């Protein structure tokens, strides 16, 4: 089974209570459960993590090569728009990356329209809530 690292950035631990009109009422634990249930029939396993600290996210990305991960799904939260360090780490590990956002970042404040993460990602899924994670997992299934 291919292993996928799912990384979540700052403030995503507050899902369910933080701006439910933007992010919905599901908790991060709900999203983790969805990812685990989605991954299993696809022949994938997930390592689901969250950190409010940029360095912890960078370190988790560095673990990908030695950990034998097939790819990364990342919702870097606000670090999406600010972190060259996360971009550099994603580029360094040379595994497929899918960027996910619960909200449609292009319908929000102008500063959210730029993503450093997108430079390293093979695709971006935004605006579909937690279903974006399920869609991202499907991109790691080899067809034919």
N, C-alpha and C positions, 0 to 999 in steps of 0.2 A: 504494500500500500504506500502510495506517495504521501509524504508529509508536507503539509502547508503551514507556514507560520502566519498567524493572523495577529497583526499589531494594531493597537489602538492607543492614540495619543492623549494629550491632556484634556481633562474635564469629561472624558467619555465615561468615567466611573460615576458621573452624576446623571447619566441617562435615566429617564423615568420621572425625574423631578426638574431637571434643567430645561427651561424653555420648551415645554411639551408642544407648544404651537409650532415650533420649528423642527424638533427632533422626535416628537411622538412620546408615547408613554411607556414604551418597552424599556426595560433595563438592559445594562450590558450583559447581565447573566442570561436574560432572555435571548439576546443575540448570540451568545456563546452556545446556548442550547440549540438554537436554530442551525448554527454552523455545524455542530457535531452531528445533528440529525440529517443534515443535507449531505455532509461529507461521506458518511458510512456507505450508503448505497452507490456512491460514485467511486468507491474504492480509494478514498482519501482518508487521512487522519489529520487532525488539526491540533496545533499548539496555540492556544488562544491567550493573548497577553494584553495588559494595559499598563501604561506608565504615564505619570505626569512630568517625567524628567527626560529631557532630550538625550542625555548621555546613556540612560538605560535603554532607550529605543535604539540608539546607535549600536550599543553592545549586543542587543538582541539580534540585530541585523547581521552583525559580525559572526554570530553563532551559526548562521545558516549553512555555511560551507561544511564545517566540521560536523554539524548536526544532521547532515544528509537531507536537508529540506529540498523539495522540488520547486518551491516558489514561495512568494510572500504576497499576502493581501494586507494592505496598510490603509488605515484611516488615521492619518497623522494629526487630526484635529488642527488646531491653530498653527502647529509646526509646518503644516502643508505650505503655508504662505511665507514662512520665515526661515526655514532651516536648510542651509546649504550643507551642514554636517550630515543630516539624514539623507539628502540627495547623494552626497559623496559615498556614503556607506552603501546605499542601494546600488549605485553604479559599480562599486568595488566587488560585490559578491557575485555578480553575473548570473543571477537566476531570474526567471520571469517574475514581474511585479505587477499587481493589479491595484490601482488606487480606488478606494471606496469612500463615499461621503453619504451620510443619511439624507441631507438636504441637497437641493440643487444650488450649488455654490454660485452659479451664474445668475441666479435670481436674487442674490443677496448683495451685501455691501461690495463696492468696487474692489477693495483690497483682497477679498476672497476669490476674485476671478483669476489670480495668478497662483500657480502651483509649482513649487520646486520639484515636488514628488513626480509630477507628470513627465518630467524630462527622463526619468528612469522607468516609467511605467509603460507596459505594452498596451494598456487600456485604462480608462477611467469610467467608473459607474457612479453616478450621483443622482439624487433626487428620488430614489425608490425606497427610502427607509431601510429597514433591516434586510429587505429582499435583495438589496445590492450585494450583501455578503454572499447570499446563496447564488446569485448570478455569477459573482466572481469565482466561487468554488467550481462552478461548471466549466470555466475556461481552462482549468487544469486537467480536464479529462481528455485523453487522446481519442480522437475519432478515427475509425478505420484503420 
